[in-house]
Amino acid sequence: MLFSRSDRDLLSGKLDSSIDSLYQVVEVDTRKGVREVASRLGNAVVKRAYDWSDANLKGHFAADIRWNRSDGRQLGEVIARDRMERIVEVIDATSDSKTREIEAVGILFGGNIGSRSFHFVVPQGEVYRGHLAEQFDRTTEMTLGKFYRAKILETESFHYATEKSERHNQLLHLEPASSLPFDGANNEVH
């Protein structure tokens, strides 16, 4: 339970907007709503709402939220367990993904047609691990330790429930490249 005095003189209504925001968060019931709250209030607020709702669910609690605003209005409601369950479900199901195609020259450190996996390293640069894309030509020669020019599809997903990002790479294409020295910025020196 949290108590805070809301006298107009003490806080000048500074907590009112925070409490209004709290009510917006507990009313989230769509993925679009999660994104809007995250955009307006920040990802951390969504994560905390998820953690709070999940903890209450695990403890088999409902929550009674009451607030006396500095303008004299009273706000309050009981957040039932089924509503908290919906908050947890919708935040857990919400993520954003960005996909980009990368072209890089580097060394093939690992590749397996059977498990459809690869490990590609750009000297003094990025390390890419992942799987061969469906359209990857299975007849492509993959010699470990050899320089290749690669096309990689990188998908980065951000999960609101955990505030974590994860990357998934797919190797689209691989062709032999000369083993020219690099300038440290992933560019060949000519």
N, C-alpha and C positions, 0 to 999 in steps of 0.2 A: 504494500500500500504506500502511496506517495502523497504527502500533504505539502502544500505550499500556500502561503497566504497570497491572496490576489487583490489586496487593497490597492486602490488607485494610486494612493500616495507612495506605497512601498515599491511597487513594480511598474507603475505607470502603464499597466496593461501589456507589458513586454511579453508575458507568457501567453497572452491570448492567441496570438498568431501561431505559436507552437502547438497549442492545444487544438486549434482549428485544423492544423496540418495533421495532427494525430487522428482526428476524425476522418480526414480524407484518406489516410493510409488504411484504416480499418474498414473502409468502404470499398476497397479494391476488390473487384470480382472478375476482371478480364485481364488478359495479357496486355492489351492496349492501356488499361488503367495502370498496370504496374510500370510500364514504360513512361507514362505521363508523370506519375509520382516520382520516379527516378530522375526524370528530366528536371522537374520543378524543385525537388527537395534533396536529390542526391541518391546515389546507389546505396550508401551506408544506411539511410533511413529505411529503404526497402529490406535490406538484410536484417536490420534490427526488428522490424515488424514480423519478418519471417521467424526469426529466433524466438521472439516473445510468444507468438501464436503457437509455434511448435512446442515450446516448453509448457505452455498451458494445456495443450492437448495431451502431452505425455503425462502430465500431472492430473489429468481428468478435471480440469478447472474451467469455469467460465470466468469472465472478467466484468466487473461492474465499474464503469468509468463515469465519474461525476466531476463537474467543474463549475465553479462559480466565477464567471468572467468579471473583469474589473468594471464593465458597464452594467453589472447587475443581472445580466442574463444567466440562466442556469442551463448547462448542457449535461446530458448524461444518458447512458443507456447500458444495457447488459449485452456484452458480446458473448453469445452462446457458443458452445463448443463446435457445433456444425458450421457456424460462420468462420470460426478460427480455422477449422479444417479446410474450408474453401480458400481462405487467405493463403494457407500453407500450400495447397494444391496449385493455385494459380501462380504464385511466385515461383514455386519449384518448377513449373512447366514453362516459365518465361526465360528465354535467352535471346541474345542477339548474335548474329554471325556476319562476318565480313569475309569475302573471298577475293583473293587476288592471284593473278598468274605471275610467276617469277621465272625469269631466265637467268641462269647462272652458269659459270664455268668453274668446275672443281674436280675433285677426285672421288671416284666411286669406291667407298670403303666397304660396302656390303650390298648384296643384291641376291634375291632368291626368287626365281620364277615360281617354284612350288608354293611357298608361303606368301608370295606376292608382296615381299617387303624390300625396302631399300634403305641405304645409309649413304648420304652424299655430303661431302665437306668442301666448302669454298675456303682455300687457304687464307688464313688471317681474316676469316669472315664467318658466315653462318654455317650451322650444321643442320641438315635436314634428314629426318627419319620419318618413315611412313610406309605407305602401301602403293603398289603399282595401280594406276588407274585402269578402269575397265578397258579403255581404248589403247592402253599401252601395248605396243607390238611385241608379242611373245617371242618373235624370232630375233629381237634385238640382242646383239652380242653384249654381254656385261662382263668386262674384265676388271677385276678388283685392282685398285692402285693406278688405274689409267685415268687420264684427263678426259672429261666429257663436257659437252654443252647440254644442260638439262632444262626442261620446262617442267615446273612444279606448280601445282595448284595448292595454295595454302588457304585453309579455312580456319579462322580464329573465332571461337565462340566465347561469349561472356555469359555466365550464369548468375542471375540476380540473387538466388537463394544462398549461394556460397561466396559471391563476389570474386569468383575465380575465372580466369581465362584459360582456355586450352587451345592448342594448335594441332591441326591434323593436316598432314601433307600427302599429296598424291603425285606420283611421278607420271607425267603425261608423255614425255618424249626424252630420248637420250641419244646423242650422236657424238662420235669421237671429236675431240678438240686437241689442238696442239698443246704441249706442256710449256707454254710461255710463262715467264715469271710474272708475278702480280705486284701491283703498286701499293697493296694494303687496303685499297678501297674496292676490292672485288673487280678490278678492271685489269685487262691484259695490258702489259707494257709493250709497245711496238717500237 
